[in-house]
Structures are given as structure tokens and as C-alpha cells.
């Protein structure tokens, strides 16, 4: 709900605090940092305080690499994990349709169905607890059942072009979408936009995002920059190197077995691990709530011992 770095700040940001240059000091025995939040910033309830390093991106380590039998295509793909299986969307030039493949987590392809969406660019996919949801050109959303039968179509009205695909993910209650220019949208399962914000990130001119979530955070894969970690309110809290070769089409992304997995346009499935750059993490004895009637001060002491 709030953050600050070592640069002083005075402005309207509702999360950002500032170092207190008067009370902060250093001597031969300690470094004493003091951070202040005004009444309009850092409001909410929290129980954890972290001193971290956001300047150095954590390195992504690839723990597993699996070559699947999926077709190697020019175009990218989407991926979602549902009830022990992976469902991957890839355009198949042989049939002229987007296809959905059901795979085991070991990369074995169990079946393939054609989806009546004739798009050649990457096509993100998610699952709402009942149906698969795929995004086509111009932000058209399609709901399918397991055998590829089209159940519903809708368009939330998110401004995109024919090749400006949305990254999407679902937590079972809401849909979340991210444009390549960083527009973040929260929707109900029928596409009604409930809130929107600008994350301040971008995937690059010819790139895009694929999304997944672990129930606590959303992860956004950009072939150009890496993997962003966001809250469900669209606040960016981290960026890591994904360890894979960059591509103008983002890899399909899924979260399962406590790990982030990706699949590239050549059908290669990879398991990724990311190291947290926490230097100190303090869990308070009880939650603390700050309101717009209060200011807040947080102090950190680094003590040198012989």
C-alpha cells in the first residue's frame, strides 16, 4: 500500500513516501533512516515492511526445459493451467485456425481442437472456472468449453488494434487485462470494466504481455523486458529477468506447482525460478491501519557491530 526509496519526494502519489532528511543520519556505529508518509499516502492496512533492492533485477533461473510436440510456428501462444493440465493456444497454419491443445505438465499433447478465430498473432487464454476465455483482435473476447464450442462473445471496449493483443488472467471472480502500453483493467466475467489504471510499464513497440497469477500477484511476461510482478490493483512491485531468449511474441505463461512456467512459439516448455532481493523483511505483531487522518513514520537502523 505504500513505498519509498532514497530520493526525497513531495507530490500527490497515494503510495509514495519520502526520506526525512532532517532525522536521517549516519555515524561510525549506525545508519538511521527515517521515512515519512503524508495524510494522503500509504493509507490502508498492512502487516509487513520490507527493505529491498528494486534497482537490481533478480535473475531468472530455468529449472526445467521440456520439448513438446506442439507445432513450431512463427506466431506466439497463450497458456493456462486448469485442474492438473496445461491448455495452450497456438495458430496452426495447416488448418488456418487458432487451436487449443491439452497437455500434461510433462509436455505430452493429449488432444487438439480448432477454435473459430482466424488470427495469426499470439492469442492469450485464461479460465474463469467454467469456460476458457480467449482474446482476439480489437479486444474481442471469446468463451469456449473444453471441446472448442463457442459459448459467448463480448467486447469490453478496451482500446487496442488488430495486433495489439491483451494479456489476460482470471482469479475465478474477476478478469484482469493488460495492454502493451501498460493499461490495466479489472472486469467481471462478462467483460464489464470495473476499474482501470495505468501501470506505467510497456512491453515495447512490437511486443505484448501474457499474464498469469498465483492468487496473490499477477505476473506479466514481456519478451523485451522480462517478467513484471503486479498487485491485483495494477501496482508494479517487481521486475525480473525471465532467463529466456527475447521475442516479439510473448511466451504463454502459467502458474502451477508453486512455479512460473512459460511456453515459447517453438513449443518449448520451461520452469522458471526467481530470487527475491529482500534485505530485510519485518512482519509486525499485528496489522496496522493508516487513514487519511494520520501521517506515518517508519524508521530503519543498520547497526555496525565489532
RAMO-V564901 format. One record per backbone hydrogen bond with DSSP energy under -1.0 kcal/mol. CO is the residue of the C=O (numbers start at 0). NH is the residue of the N-H. If there is no record, write none. Layout:
co = [CO CO]
nh = [NH NH]
This chain:
co = [2 13 14 17 19 24 28 29 30 31 32 33 34 35 36 37 43 45 46 48 50 50 57 60 63 65 77 79 81 84 85 86 87 88 89 91 96 97 98 99 100 101 101 102 103 107 110 112 114 116 123 125 130 131 132 133 136 139 140 141 142 142 143 144 148 151 153 160 162 166 168 173 174 175 176 177 178 179 181 182 183 184 185 185 186 187 191 194 196 203 209 211 216 217 218 219 220 221 225 226 227 228 228 229 230 234 237 239 251 253 255 258 259 260 261 262 263 264 266 267 268 269 270 272 276 279 281 287 289 290 295 297 299 301]
nh = [16 41 2 35 23 31 303 26 301 24 299 19 297 17 295 40 289 287 283 281 278 279 240 272 270 268 88 86 84 81 102 79 100 77 98 95 91 114 89 112 87 109 110 85 106 103 101 99 116 118 134 132 127 143 125 141 139 135 153 133 150 151 131 147 144 142 140 137 164 177 175 170 186 168 184 166 181 202 198 178 196 176 193 194 174 190 187 185 183 206 220 218 213 229 211 227 209 225 221 239 219 236 237 217 233 230 228 226 262 260 258 255 271 253 269 251 266 72 67 263 65 261 62 60 52 50 48 45 43 293 36 34 32 30]
